[in-house]
Amino acid sequence: MQHRLFNIIGFSITAAMCLVSQAYATNPAPASTSSPPLAAAQPAPGQFDMSKVPPVSPASRPGLFMLPPAGPGYFSLWDLITGNKREKPPVAPYAPFALLTTPAYDIDFRYLDNPEHEKDLFDPVKRIHLASDWLLSFGGSFWYRYTHETDSRLNAEGTNNDFHLLRTRFHADLWYRDRVRLFAELIDARAFGSELPPLVTDRNHADILNMFADIKLATVNNGPAYIRVGRQELMYGSQRLISTLDWVNTRRTFQGVKAFWRTAEWDLDAFWMRPMVIEKGNVDNWDTQQNFFGLWATNKPKPGHLIDLYFLSLINDRNLAATNILAGNILQGNADTHTIGGRVAGNFDNFLYELEGMYQFGQRSNLDISAFAVATGLGYRLPLPMNPQGWIRYDFASGDSNSKDGRSNTFNQLFPFGHYYLGFLDRIGRQNMHDINAQFTMQPMPWITFITQYHRFYLANNRDYLYNAAGLATLQDVTGQSGSHIGDELDFRLNLHINRHQDVLVGYSKMWRGEFLDKQRPGISPDLFYVQYNIRF
């Protein structure tokens, strides 16, 4: 373990020294043209303008996005307690919600360079100016979650499960002008009290979540281009294929190289990564049997609208057991899976829309891959008090009827945030499924968010497996006689935004068996209750 940790730290320090040396040895490049949210104090003549560091692009809208409430109102419980009724939402780094998929290195604190910004207890550890060319920040977060599951994980014994999760994160961020960045983030994730064995994603004791170095390569069309080397989280588009997966206690991270370019109209990324393998008591290592390549472009034609175009390739060299191959359970290894897709999303005033299509090809266990998935929805914000909004949606991912016909038609969801889209019980993944679903949200006050979702799940092919949110095959009827209706799920979430740093999330989910589950797991009727507290700084 120590040897592996020293290798990681040594690699990062070596890369950092090389990058800093290069930054000093070359002429300073022009600063990014990105503007901070608030006007910052002007630098002295000849001094580099650090108010534009780091160049930040807002996170892409997810598929079930909400339009935020407009003022006036109380935008946190603390606002209500102190009688601070605001005319509009405050400038704040964090979204007012307990779950935050955005990586810590993309949280925007540039507003602090405005002398008139709203003062906060944690301001002194952010954007510490070291001389005129260096910028240092610290931050972190802590969460606690209590969970009660009935008929947990669809287990045949109908076992319930109560457990507690703790997660602590801490990061340091160092910039030299806009040329070089060193970022490191540690995570400690713990679970206790469970009646069932903890999931792999529940525990990771004192490990590295992010550790990378950035170097600016050039400024192209008024946009900076960077290369990033090291351990890093990835998050793209709707997060149906690539996400940090904030719901799980450990989050998801990778290690490799990424080049990226940012302008007002375009974001363009190219990367080669290997996913990290969680080792609870040891330093995590990357998965040498998986290589993940990608090219992702996002166009922002006008405010409120976006277009994603992408090509992704996952090379998985894991050897599958012969029993899995005979049973057609072949998605977890021995495959070259290529995904091409696109997405449009946005809003015309109160009308919301999204459409995403994904097609896969390649080879899987010597079978030709031909699979696809579609996600589409329309929404509307009612011009009424409490900011009510609704979505009606349809999600589909193809399945396979015969694993011995020379083709594999089951879609591979790659590295998704399926929890957000396909029910918080996590029994359904974006593989071999239909989901007819709806979402309704309202905010009785701007600091209170209520979200409810309804899902009606079907198998796309009766003879293929039911896959869970992790993409693992769970139940199958090779005859197809158990039918296609998996079940119906109802999810409720209530988020209380205490102040800019703290949130409390309460949720309940319930699934009613359809014909398929009734025959595969008679008597099972899963539900989920959880309470979560988050603090970030």
C-alpha positions in Angstrom: 0.0 0.0 0.0 2.7 2.5 1.0 4.7 1.7 -2.1 1.7 2.4 -4.3 0.9 5.7 -2.5 4.5 6.9 -2.8 4.4 6.1 -6.5 1.2 8.2 -6.9 2.5 11.1 -4.9 5.9 10.9 -6.5 4.4 11.0 -10.0 2.2 14.0 -9.1 5.1 16.0 -7.5 7.3 15.3 -10.5 4.6 16.4 -12.9 4.0 19.5 -10.9 7.7 20.5 -10.8 7.9 20.1 -14.5 4.8 22.1 -15.2 5.8 25.0 -12.8 9.3 25.0 -14.4 7.8 25.3 -17.8 5.5 28.1 -16.7 8.4 30.1 -15.4 10.5 29.4 -18.5 8.0 30.6 -21.1 6.3 34.0 -21.7 3.0 34.5 -20.0 0.0 33.6 -22.2 -3.0 36.0 -22.4 -5.5 35.5 -19.7 -8.8 33.8 -20.2 -11.6 35.9 -21.5 -14.1 34.3 -19.1 -15.7 36.8 -16.8 -16.4 36.2 -13.1 -20.0 36.5 -11.9 -19.3 39.9 -10.2 -17.1 42.7 -11.3 -13.7 42.3 -9.5 -11.3 44.9 -8.4 -9.0 46.0 -11.2 -5.3 44.8 -11.0 -2.5 47.3 -10.7 -0.8 48.3 -13.9 1.4 45.4 -15.1 -0.1 43.0 -12.6 -1.7 39.7 -13.8 -5.5 39.7 -13.5 -6.2 36.7 -11.2 -9.9 37.5 -11.1 -10.3 35.4 -14.2 -8.6 32.3 -12.6 -9.7 29.6 -12.9 -11.6 29.7 -16.2 -14.9 28.0 -15.3 -17.7 26.6 -17.4 -21.0 26.0 -15.7 -22.0 22.4 -15.3 -24.2 21.1 -18.1 -27.9 20.8 -17.4 -29.1 17.3 -16.5 -32.1 15.8 -18.2 -34.6 16.6 -15.4 -33.4 20.1 -14.9 -35.4 22.7 -12.9 -35.7 26.4 -13.6 -34.7 28.2 -10.3 -37.1 30.4 -8.4 -36.9 34.1 -9.0 -37.0 36.7 -6.2 -38.0 38.2 -4.0 -38.0 35.7 -1.1 -36.0 33.9 1.5 -33.4 31.7 -0.2 -32.3 29.8 2.9 -33.6 28.9 6.3 -31.0 31.3 7.7 -32.4 34.1 5.5 -35.9 33.3 7.1 -34.6 33.3 10.6 -32.7 36.5 10.2 -35.4 38.2 8.2 -33.2 38.7 5.2 -35.7 38.8 2.3 -33.7 39.1 -0.9 -34.8 40.6 -4.2 -33.1 37.8 -6.2 -31.1 34.6 -5.5 -27.7 35.3 -3.8 -24.4 34.7 -5.6 -23.2 31.5 -4.1 -20.7 28.7 -5.1 -22.9 25.7 -4.4 -26.2 24.7 -5.8 -28.9 24.8 -3.0 -29.2 21.0 -2.8 -27.7 18.2 -0.8 -26.5 16.2 -3.8 -23.8 17.9 -5.8 -22.3 16.0 -8.7 -20.0 18.9 -9.8 -16.4 18.1 -8.9 -14.8 20.3 -6.2 -12.3 21.7 -8.7 -15.2 23.2 -10.8 -16.9 25.1 -8.0 -16.7 28.8 -8.9 -15.4 31.2 -6.1 -14.3 34.0 -8.4 -17.0 36.3 -7.0 -14.9 36.7 -3.9 -12.6 39.0 -5.8 -15.4 41.6 -5.8 -14.8 43.8 -2.7 -18.6 44.1 -2.3 -19.3 40.4 -2.2 -21.4 39.0 0.7 -19.0 38.1 3.4 -18.9 34.5 4.8 -17.1 32.6 7.6 -15.0 30.5 5.2 -13.9 33.3 2.9 -10.3 33.5 4.5 -9.5 29.9 3.2 -10.6 30.7 -0.4 -8.6 32.5 -3.1 -5.6 33.3 -0.9 -3.4 35.6 -3.0 0.2 34.7 -2.7 2.2 37.7 -4.1 0.6 38.7 -7.4 0.9 35.5 -9.4 -0.2 32.7 -7.1 -3.6 31.7 -5.8 -4.3 29.1 -3.1 -7.6 27.7 -1.9 -8.8 25.1 0.6 -12.1 23.5 0.9 -14.0 20.3 1.8 -17.3 18.8 2.8 -18.9 16.3 5.3 -22.0 14.3 5.0 -24.0 11.8 7.2 -26.8 9.6 5.8 -29.1 7.2 7.6 -30.8 4.6 5.4 -33.5 2.1 6.0 -34.3 -0.4 3.2 -37.1 -2.9 3.1 -36.5 -6.1 1.0 -33.1 -4.7 0.3 -31.5 -5.4 -3.1 -34.5 -7.7 -4.1 -32.9 -10.4 -2.0 -34.9 -13.7 -1.9 -34.9 -13.8 1.9 -36.6 -10.4 2.1 -33.9 -9.0 4.4 -34.2 -5.4 5.5 -31.2 -3.2 5.9 -30.4 -0.2 8.2 -27.1 1.5 8.0 -25.2 4.8 8.4 -22.8 6.5 5.9 -20.1 9.1 6.7 -18.1 10.9 4.1 -15.4 13.5 4.5 -13.6 15.3 1.7 -10.8 17.9 1.8 -9.0 19.6 -1.0 -6.2 22.1 -1.8 -6.0 24.1 -5.0 -2.9 26.0 -6.2 -2.7 28.2 -9.3 0.2 30.0 -10.9 -1.5 32.8 -13.0 -3.7 30.9 -15.4 -0.8 28.8 -16.6 -0.4 25.9 -14.1 -2.7 24.3 -11.5 -2.1 21.7 -8.9 -5.2 20.2 -7.3 -5.4 17.4 -4.6 -8.5 16.1 -2.9 -8.7 13.4 -0.2 -11.8 11.3 0.7 -12.7 9.2 3.7 -15.9 7.1 3.3 -17.2 4.9 6.1 -20.3 2.7 6.7 -21.5 1.0 9.8 -24.5 -0.8 11.2 -25.6 -2.7 8.1 -27.4 -6.0 8.3 -26.2 -6.9 4.8 -22.5 -6.7 3.6 -21.7 -3.1 2.7 -21.5 -2.3 -1.0 -18.0 -1.7 -2.5 -19.0 1.9 -3.0 -19.9 2.4 0.7 -16.4 2.4 2.1 -13.0 3.9 1.2 -10.8 4.7 4.1 -8.4 7.8 3.7 -7.8 7.7 -0.1 -7.2 10.1 -3.0 -10.2 11.3 -4.9 -8.4 13.8 -7.2 -4.8 14.6 -7.7 -3.8 16.2 -10.9 -1.8 18.9 -12.6 -3.1 21.3 -15.3 -0.9 23.2 -17.8 -2.2 25.8 -20.2 -1.2 24.9 -23.8 -2.5 28.0 -25.7 -5.3 30.4 -26.1 -7.3 29.6 -29.2 -10.2 31.9 -30.4 -10.2 33.7 -27.1 -10.5 30.4 -25.2 -7.9 28.6 -23.1 -6.7 25.1 -23.9 -5.3 22.9 -21.1 -3.9 19.4 -20.5 -4.7 17.6 -17.2 -2.6 14.7 -16.0 -3.4 12.5 -13.0 -6.4 11.3 -11.0 -9.6 13.2 -11.8 -13.4 12.9 -11.7 -15.3 13.1 -15.0 -18.7 14.6 -15.6 -20.3 15.2 -19.0 -23.6 16.2 -20.5 -26.7 14.6 -19.0 -24.5 12.3 -16.9 -26.4 9.3 -18.3 -23.0 7.8 -19.5 -20.3 9.6 -17.5 -20.9 11.0 -13.9 -19.1 11.5 -10.6 -22.0 9.5 -9.0 -22.5 11.7 -5.9 -25.2 9.5 -4.4 -22.7 6.8 -3.5 -20.4 7.3 -0.5 -17.2 7.1 -2.4 -18.0 8.9 -5.7 -16.4 7.8 -8.9 -13.0 8.8 -10.2 -10.5 7.9 -13.0 -6.8 8.3 -13.7 -5.3 9.4 -17.0 -4.9 12.4 -19.3 -7.4 14.9 -20.6 -7.1 17.8 -22.9 -9.8 20.5 -22.9 -10.7 23.8 -24.5 -13.2 26.3 -23.3 -14.9 29.2 -25.1 -18.2 31.0 -24.7 -19.7 29.0 -27.6 -17.8 25.6 -27.4 -16.4 23.2 -24.9 -14.2 20.4 -26.3 -12.6 17.5 -24.4 -10.5 14.6 -25.4 -9.4 12.0 -22.8 -7.9 8.6 -22.1 -8.7 7.2 -18.7 -8.8 4.1 -16.5 -11.4 3.8 -13.8 -10.2 3.5 -10.2 -10.7 0.3 -8.3 -11.9 0.9 -4.7 -9.8 -0.9 -2.1 -11.2 0.0 1.3 -8.1 -0.6 3.4 -5.5 0.2 0.7 -4.6 3.0 -1.7 -6.8 2.7 -4.8 -5.2 1.6 -8.0 -6.5 2.0 -11.6 -8.1 -0.9 -13.4 -5.4 -2.0 -15.9 -8.0 -4.2 -17.7 -10.1 -1.2 -18.8 -9.2 1.7 -21.0 -11.7 4.5 -21.6 -11.3 7.0 -24.5 -13.5 9.8 -25.4 -14.2 12.9 -27.5 -16.9 15.2 -26.2 -18.1 18.5 -27.7 -20.7 20.9 -26.3 -22.1 23.8 -28.3 -24.0 26.6 -26.6 -25.8 28.3 -29.5 -27.7 30.7 -27.2 -28.4 31.1 -23.5 -30.6 28.3 -22.2 -29.8 25.8 -25.0 -27.1 23.3 -25.6 -26.0 20.6 -28.1 -23.8 17.6 -27.0 -21.9 15.5 -29.5 -19.7 12.6 -28.4 -17.8 9.5 -29.2 -16.8 7.1 -26.4 -14.8 3.9 -26.5 -14.5 1.4 -23.6 -11.9 -1.4 -24.0 -12.6 -4.0 -21.4 -10.1 -6.9 -21.2 -11.6 -8.7 -18.2 -12.0 -12.5 -18.7 -15.5 -13.7 -18.1 -16.2 -17.1 -16.5 -17.6 -19.7 -18.8 -20.8 -20.0 -16.8 -21.5 -16.3 -17.4 -20.9 -16.6 -21.1 -23.2 -19.6 -21.3 -25.9 -17.7 -19.3 -25.5 -14.6 -21.6 -24.3 -12.4 -18.7 -21.5 -10.8 -20.7 -21.6 -7.1 -20.2 -18.9 -6.9 -17.5 -15.9 -7.9 -19.6 -14.2 -8.9 -22.8 -15.6 -6.2 -25.0 -14.7 -3.3 -27.2 -17.7 -1.0 -26.9 -18.0 2.2 -28.9 -20.7 4.7 -28.3 -21.7 7.6 -30.6 -24.4 10.0 -29.5 -25.9 13.4 -29.3 -28.2 15.5 -27.1 -30.2 18.7 -27.3 -31.6 20.4 -24.2 -32.9 23.7 -23.1 -35.9 25.9 -22.5 -38.1 28.4 -24.4 -39.3 30.6 -21.5 -41.3 28.1 -19.4 -41.2 25.2 -21.9 -38.5 22.6 -21.1 -37.2 20.0 -23.5 -34.5 17.3 -23.9 -33.7 14.6 -26.4 -30.6 12.2 -26.3 -29.8 9.3 -28.5 -26.9 6.8 -28.1 -25.8 4.0 -30.5 -23.2 1.3 -29.7 -21.2 -1.0 -31.8 -18.1 -3.1 -31.5 -17.3 -6.7 -30.2 -18.4 -8.4 -27.0 -17.4 -12.0 -26.2 -16.9 -12.5 -29.9 -20.4 -11.2 -30.7 -21.1 -8.1 -32.8 -22.6 -5.3 -30.7 -25.6 -3.4 -32.0 -27.4 -1.5 -29.2 -29.0 1.8 -28.6 -30.7 4.0 -26.0 -33.0 7.0 -26.2 -34.1 9.5 -23.5 -36.6 12.2 -24.2 -38.9 14.5 -22.3 -40.9 17.7 -22.3 -41.5 19.9 -19.3 -43.3 23.1 -18.3 -43.0 25.6 -15.5 -46.5 26.8 -14.4 -46.6 30.6 -13.8 -47.9 30.1 -10.3 -46.6 30.6 -6.8 -44.2 27.9 -5.4 -42.5 27.6 -8.8 -44.3 24.3 -9.8 -42.7 22.4 -12.7 -43.4 19.1 -14.4 -41.8 16.7 -16.8 -43.2 13.8 -18.8 -40.5 11.4 -20.1 -39.6 8.2 -21.8 -36.4 6.3 -21.5 -35.4 3.2 -23.5 -32.3 1.0 -23.6 -32.1 -2.1 -25.8 -31.9 -5.7 -24.6 -30.9 -9.0 -26.2 -33.2 -11.9 -27.1 -30.6 -14.5 -27.9 -27.0 -14.4 -26.8 -26.1 -17.2 -29.2 -27.2 -15.6 -32.5 -23.8 -13.9 -33.2 -25.1 -10.5 -32.0 -25.2 -8.7 -28.6 -28.0 -6.1 -28.4 -27.9 -5.1 -24.8 -26.9 -1.5 -24.2 -24.0 -0.8 -21.9 -24.6 2.3 -19.7 -20.9 2.8 -19.0 -20.3 5.1 -16.0 -23.7 6.8 -15.3 -25.7 8.6 -12.6 -28.6 6.2 -13.1 -29.9 6.9 -9.6 -31.0 10.4 -10.7 -33.0 9.1 -13.7 -34.3 5.6 -12.9 -35.5 5.6 -9.4 -33.7 6.0 -6.1 -34.2 2.3 -5.2 -31.4 1.5 -7.8 -33.1 -1.7 -9.0 -33.1 -0.6 -12.7 -30.2 0.3 -14.9 -30.2 1.8 -18.4 -29.9 -1.6 -19.9 -32.8 -3.7 -21.4 -35.5 -1.4 -20.1 -38.4 0.9 -20.9 -39.3 3.6 -18.4 -42.4 5.7 -18.7 -41.9 8.4 -16.1 -43.0 11.8 -14.8 -41.5 14.3 -12.4 -43.2 17.1 -10.5 -41.4 19.7 -8.4 -42.5 22.7 -6.3 -40.9 25.1 -3.9 -43.2 26.3 -1.1 -40.4 28.7 -0.3 -37.2 29.2 -2.3 -35.2 27.2 0.4 -37.6 24.2 0.3 -37.6 21.9 -2.7 -40.0 19.1 -3.1 -39.5 16.5 -5.9 -41.6 13.5 -6.8 -41.1 11.0 -9.6 -43.2 8.2 -10.9 -41.8 5.3 -13.0 -43.4 2.4 -14.8 -40.6 0.0 -15.7 -40.7 -2.8 -18.4 -38.0 -5.1 -19.8 -37.2 -4.3 -23.4 -36.7 -8.0 -24.0 -38.3 -10.6 -21.8 -35.4 -13.1 -22.1 -32.6 -10.7 -21.2 -31.6 -9.9 -17.7 -33.0 -7.2 -15.4 -29.9 -5.0 -14.7 -29.5 -2.8 -11.6 -28.2 0.8 -11.3 -24.6 -0.6 -11.2 -25.2 -2.4 -14.5 -25.1 -5.8 -12.9 -27.4 -8.6 -14.1 -29.7 -9.5 -11.3 -32.8 -11.5 -12.5 -33.6 -13.4 -15.7 -36.3 -15.7 -17.1 -34.7 -17.3 -20.2 -38.1 -18.5 -21.3 -39.6 -15.0 -21.2 -42.7 -16.4 -19.5 -42.4 -14.0 -16.5 -43.5 -11.1 -18.6 -42.0 -7.7 -19.1 -43.6 -5.5 -16.5 -41.0 -5.0 -13.8 -42.9 -2.8 -11.5 -43.9 0.8 -10.6 -41.8 3.1 -8.4 -42.7 6.3 -6.6 -40.0 8.6 -5.2 -40.3 11.6 -2.9 -37.5 14.0 -2.0 -37.6 17.0 0.3 -34.5 19.3 0.4 -34.1 22.0 3.1 -31.5 24.5 2.2 -30.2 25.7 5.6 -27.6 28.2 4.4 -25.1 28.4 1.6 -23.1 25.6 3.2 -25.7 23.2 4.6 -28.6 21.1 3.3 -30.8 18.4 4.7 -32.4 15.9 2.4 -35.2 13.5 3.3 -36.4 10.9 0.9 -38.8 7.9 0.5 -39.1 5.5 -2.4 -41.5 2.6 -2.9 -41.8 -0.1 -5.7 -44.8 -2.1 -6.4 -44.2 -5.5 -8.1 -45.1 -6.0 -11.7 -45.6 -9.5 -13.3 -41.9 -10.0 -13.8 -40.9 -9.3 -10.2 -43.9 -11.1 -8.8 -42.8 -14.3 -10.5 -39.0 -13.9 -9.9 -39.2 -12.6 -6.3 -42.7 -13.5 -4.9 -43.6 -11.3 -1.9 -40.8 -8.8 -2.3 -42.0 -5.2 -2.0 -38.9 -2.9 -1.6 -38.9 0.5 -0.2 -36.3 3.0 0.9 -36.2 5.8 3.5 -33.2 8.1 4.1 -32.1 11.3 5.8 -29.0 13.1 4.8 -27.1 16.1 6.2 -24.4 17.9 4.2 -22.0 20.7 5.0 -19.5 22.2 2.5 -16.9 24.8 2.9 
